[in-house]
Amino acid sequence: MVMKLEELIQAIDEIAPLHTQEGWDNSGIQIAAGPLQIQKVLTSLEITGSVIEEADEESVDLIITHHPLIFGGIHTIDYRDTTGSYIVKLLNLGISVYSCHTPFDKAAGGNNDFLAELIGLEDVIGFRKGDDMDTIGRVGQLPESMTLVSMLDLLTEKLNMDPEQIRAVGRPDSLISTVGICTGAGADLIQLAAENGCQLFITGDLKYHDAQNAKAMGLSVIDAGHYGTEKSFAENFAAKLRDKTGGKIEILPSNVDIDPFEMI
């Protein structure tokens, strides 16, 4: 079975519409390497050398990632730098790349909704931002209040992570009932989380000054890592794309562990 590339892109757009991406984002086609008939797709959080090897071994025609391969402006494709080497390899292998970044953060059932459901949040909505709704982040209620320590234990279990990979800001015994979420790097939403009544904000890539700011506001924060909060993408997106394409193509979630950090 096959699908035309443009037909597949339309299916992706129905899951996470491209027009919803943030102005700074670069979702959509990253590389159109040639095949207009797609038989096999690999989903992965991002492109790495190991992911390209996996795609080659599986003879896929298209890789769908969360993080864009080409993010800022690109002036030179040089095989001697990391991104350039990936582009050259992919073009030589005839493998196209499509990235679905902030559209999938915002999408129903996307990264943020997935994590909210995973930890059992109820009445989940987007952050209120004045009269508007910020659809990247989410806020919801725990069925029963939990301490910050208990929330750390829950995340460790649900995300299948080593406790040493997760950091927290706040009093260990503080009670949590309202929880905000922004998977990936969401420190920019700390103030918005506080304004939306969150007692805890879960995100990744928390910087020192962001942690100090949250602590001063009395907002607990759990940093479960960029990879930890978004590693669900490959399986989650693959499942949604299978439902949308009705078995017309083969869709494989990547088996490569791309977490760059090692617990030593």
C-alpha positions as CSV (number, residue, x, y, z in Angstrom):
1,M,0.0,0.0,0.0
2,V,1.1,3.5,-0.7
3,M,0.0,7.1,-0.3
4,K,1.0,10.2,-2.3
5,L,3.3,12.5,-0.3
6,E,0.8,15.4,-0.5
7,E,-2.0,13.1,0.7
8,L,0.0,12.0,3.7
9,I,0.9,15.7,4.5
10,Q,-2.8,16.4,4.5
11,A,-3.4,13.6,7.0
12,I,-0.6,15.0,9.2
13,D,-2.2,18.4,8.9
14,E,-5.5,17.0,10.1
15,I,-3.8,15.7,13.3
16,A,-1.8,18.9,14.0
17,P,-2.6,21.8,11.6
18,L,0.5,23.5,10.3
19,H,-1.1,27.0,10.4
20,T,-1.2,26.7,14.3
21,Q,2.6,26.8,14.6
22,E,4.2,29.6,16.5
23,G,5.8,32.4,14.5
24,W,9.3,31.4,15.5
25,D,8.7,27.7,14.6
26,N,9.7,25.9,11.4
27,S,7.3,22.9,11.2
28,G,6.4,21.3,7.9
29,I,8.5,19.8,5.2
30,Q,12.2,19.9,6.1
31,I,13.5,17.8,3.2
32,A,11.7,16.6,0.1
33,A,14.2,14.0,-1.0
34,G,12.3,12.6,-4.0
35,P,9.8,9.8,-3.3
36,L,6.2,11.1,-4.1
37,Q,4.8,7.7,-3.2
38,I,5.2,6.9,0.5
39,Q,5.1,3.3,1.7
40,K,6.8,3.4,5.0
41,V,7.2,6.2,7.7
42,L,9.3,6.4,10.8
43,T,8.3,8.7,13.7
44,S,11.0,10.1,16.0
45,L,11.4,12.9,18.4
46,E,14.2,14.3,16.3
47,I,16.9,13.4,13.7
48,T,20.1,11.9,14.9
49,G,22.7,9.8,13.1
50,S,21.3,6.7,14.8
51,V,17.8,7.6,13.7
52,I,19.0,8.0,10.1
53,E,20.7,4.5,10.3
54,E,17.4,3.1,11.6
55,A,15.4,4.7,8.8
56,D,17.9,3.3,6.2
57,E,17.7,-0.2,7.7
58,E,13.9,-0.1,7.7
59,S,13.8,1.3,4.2
60,V,11.5,4.2,5.1
61,D,10.6,6.9,2.7
62,L,9.8,9.6,5.3
63,I,10.7,10.5,8.8
64,I,8.2,12.5,10.9
65,T,9.9,14.3,13.8
66,H,8.7,16.6,16.5
67,H,11.8,18.8,16.6
68,P,12.6,20.5,13.3
69,L,15.8,19.4,11.6
70,I,16.2,22.9,10.1
71,F,15.2,25.5,12.8
72,G,16.9,28.8,12.1
73,G,18.0,30.2,8.8
74,I,20.4,27.9,6.8
75,H,23.0,29.5,4.5
76,T,25.3,26.5,3.8
77,I,24.9,22.7,3.7
78,D,28.2,21.4,4.8
79,Y,28.7,17.7,5.5
80,R,31.4,18.6,8.0
81,D,28.8,20.1,10.5
82,T,26.1,18.1,12.3
83,T,23.0,19.4,10.5
84,G,24.7,19.5,7.2
85,S,25.9,15.9,7.5
86,Y,22.3,14.8,8.3
87,I,20.9,16.6,5.3
88,V,23.5,15.1,3.0
89,K,22.9,11.6,4.3
90,L,19.1,11.9,4.0
91,L,19.2,13.2,0.5
92,N,21.6,10.5,-0.6
93,L,19.3,7.9,0.9
94,G,16.2,9.5,-0.6
95,I,14.5,9.9,2.8
96,S,12.3,12.9,3.2
97,V,11.6,14.7,6.6
98,Y,8.5,16.4,7.9
99,S,8.5,18.1,11.4
100,C,5.5,18.6,13.5
101,H,6.7,20.8,16.4
102,T,4.4,23.4,18.1
103,P,1.3,22.2,16.1
104,F,1.6,18.9,18.0
105,D,2.2,20.6,21.3
106,K,-1.1,22.4,20.8
107,A,-3.0,19.6,19.2
108,A,-5.8,17.6,21.0
109,G,-4.1,14.4,22.2
110,G,-0.6,15.9,21.5
111,N,2.4,16.1,23.8
112,N,0.8,18.1,26.5
113,D,-2.6,16.3,26.5
114,F,-0.7,13.0,26.6
115,L,1.3,13.9,29.7
116,A,-1.8,15.3,31.4
117,E,-3.6,12.1,30.8
118,L,-0.6,10.0,31.9
119,I,-0.6,11.6,35.3
120,G,-4.3,11.5,35.7
121,L,-5.2,15.2,35.4
122,E,-8.9,16.1,35.1
123,D,-10.8,19.1,33.6
124,V,-7.7,19.8,31.4
125,I,-7.8,23.1,29.5
126,G,-5.3,25.5,27.9
127,F,-3.8,28.4,29.9
128,R,-5.9,31.5,30.0
129,K,-4.0,34.5,28.7
130,G,-6.3,37.5,29.2
131,D,-9.3,36.9,27.0
132,D,-7.4,34.3,24.9
133,M,-6.4,30.7,25.4
134,D,-2.7,29.7,25.2
135,T,-3.0,26.3,23.6
136,I,0.6,25.1,24.0
137,G,0.4,24.7,27.8
138,R,-2.3,22.8,29.8
139,V,-3.7,23.2,33.3
140,G,-5.8,20.5,35.1
141,Q,-6.8,19.1,38.5
142,L,-5.5,16.1,40.3
143,P,-8.3,13.8,41.5
144,E,-6.8,14.1,45.0
145,S,-4.2,16.5,46.4
146,M,-0.7,15.1,46.5
147,T,2.6,16.4,48.0
148,L,5.4,17.5,45.7
149,V,7.4,14.5,46.7
150,S,4.5,12.2,45.7
151,M,4.2,14.0,42.4
152,L,7.9,13.4,41.8
153,D,7.4,9.7,42.5
154,L,4.4,9.6,40.2
155,L,6.4,11.2,37.3
156,T,9.3,8.9,37.8
157,E,7.0,6.0,37.4
158,K,4.9,7.2,34.6
159,L,7.8,8.6,32.5
160,N,9.9,5.6,33.3
161,M,12.8,7.7,34.4
162,D,15.6,7.5,36.9
163,P,14.8,9.7,39.9
164,E,18.1,11.5,39.5
165,Q,16.9,12.8,36.1
166,I,14.2,14.8,37.6
167,R,14.6,18.1,39.5
168,A,12.1,20.0,41.6
169,V,11.6,23.5,43.0
170,G,9.5,23.9,46.1
171,R,8.8,22.5,49.5
172,P,8.7,18.7,49.5
173,D,5.6,18.5,51.7
174,S,3.6,21.3,49.8
175,L,0.2,20.1,48.7
176,I,-0.6,20.1,45.0
177,S,-4.1,20.0,43.4
178,T,-3.8,22.3,40.3
179,V,-1.1,21.4,37.9
180,G,0.2,23.2,34.8
181,I,2.1,21.4,32.0
182,C,4.3,22.5,29.1
183,T,6.4,19.6,27.6
184,G,9.8,20.4,26.3
185,A,11.3,23.8,27.2
186,G,8.4,25.7,28.8
187,A,10.0,28.0,31.3
188,D,8.5,31.0,29.4
189,L,5.1,29.9,30.7
190,I,6.0,30.0,34.4
191,Q,4.4,33.4,35.0
192,L,1.3,32.3,33.0
193,A,1.1,29.0,35.1
194,A,1.1,31.1,38.3
195,E,-1.6,33.4,36.9
196,N,-3.7,30.4,36.1
197,G,-3.7,29.2,39.7
198,C,-1.2,26.4,39.3
199,Q,0.5,25.1,42.4
200,L,2.8,23.0,40.3
201,F,4.3,23.5,36.8
202,I,5.8,20.5,35.0
203,T,8.2,21.2,32.1
204,G,11.8,20.6,31.0
205,D,15.1,22.6,30.5
206,L,14.6,24.8,33.6
207,K,17.3,27.4,34.0
208,Y,18.7,28.7,37.3
209,H,17.0,32.1,37.1
210,D,13.7,30.6,36.1
211,A,13.9,28.3,39.1
212,Q,14.6,31.3,41.4
213,N,11.7,33.2,39.9
214,A,9.3,30.3,40.4
215,K,10.5,29.9,44.0
216,A,10.0,33.6,44.7
217,M,6.4,33.3,43.4
218,G,5.7,30.3,45.6
219,L,5.2,28.1,42.5
220,S,6.5,24.5,42.6
221,V,8.2,23.3,39.5
222,I,9.2,19.9,38.3
223,D,11.9,19.7,35.6
224,A,11.5,16.2,34.1
225,G,13.8,17.1,31.2
226,H,13.1,18.0,27.6
227,Y,13.5,14.4,26.4
228,G,11.6,13.0,29.4
229,T,8.5,15.1,28.8
230,E,8.5,14.6,25.0
231,K,9.8,11.1,24.4
232,S,6.2,9.9,24.0
233,F,6.0,11.6,20.6
234,A,7.2,8.7,18.4
235,E,4.6,6.2,19.8
236,N,1.8,8.8,20.2
237,F,2.1,10.4,16.7
238,A,2.5,6.9,15.1
239,A,-0.8,5.8,16.7
240,K,-2.6,8.9,15.5
241,L,-1.3,8.6,12.0
242,R,-2.2,5.0,11.8
243,D,-5.8,5.9,12.7
244,K,-5.8,8.7,10.2
245,T,-4.4,6.7,7.3
246,G,-6.4,3.5,7.8
247,G,-3.6,1.1,7.1
248,K,-2.6,2.6,3.7
249,I,1.1,2.8,4.8
250,E,3.4,1.2,7.3
251,I,4.2,3.5,10.3
252,L,7.0,2.6,12.7
253,P,7.9,4.5,15.9
254,S,11.6,4.8,16.3
255,N,13.3,2.4,18.8
256,V,16.4,4.7,19.2
257,D,17.0,6.2,22.6
258,I,18.2,9.7,21.7
259,D,18.5,11.0,25.3
260,P,22.0,12.6,25.2
261,F,22.4,12.5,29.0
262,E,23.8,9.6,30.9
263,M,23.4,9.0,34.7
264,I,26.9,8.2,35.9
